[in-house]
């Protein structure tokens, strides 16, 4: 009987050890970073992709560090005060070195909280300093570069890396669009 009890105890201890080991191991997916939260105390060092050993009492929150595209369609003003519809994208990713900071200060919904609101605000601010016809023609690239630079200044310190802000579509008021096209065709005709 004693040998059976000893064997049962050893089996139970072995099972307990395997379960504890399983609680101490976590797998961080490729393209993600693991933020370790132990009862509200967030570790400043994030876990890299792969198999990681953690405190069994810790909660590991995986955050993507892959490039994400945010699309926005918004009404923006021009220098003349006209309202245009602008469709833009913002390509960004989470800075792996600041993932714990973003989790602690902003939370998991950082896209809506700081990216979307700042993106709209910066886009409106930049387009308001350009004439509508410039946005439709040659200065379009300059507008996207200014938006990218301004967003990088705002969001870089917050842990978000802005890659680019391509302009997808600009819809001008019909009356203005017709006058721009007439002027462009008149310019082309005079050059001939």
Helices and strands as residue ranges (DSSP letters): H 2-24, E 25-28, E 32-38, E 41-42, E 50-53, E 59-64, E 68-77, E 83-94, G 96-98, H 99-105, H 110-110, I 111-116, H 117-127, H 132-136, H 140-155, G 156-158, E 160-164, E 167-171, H 174-191
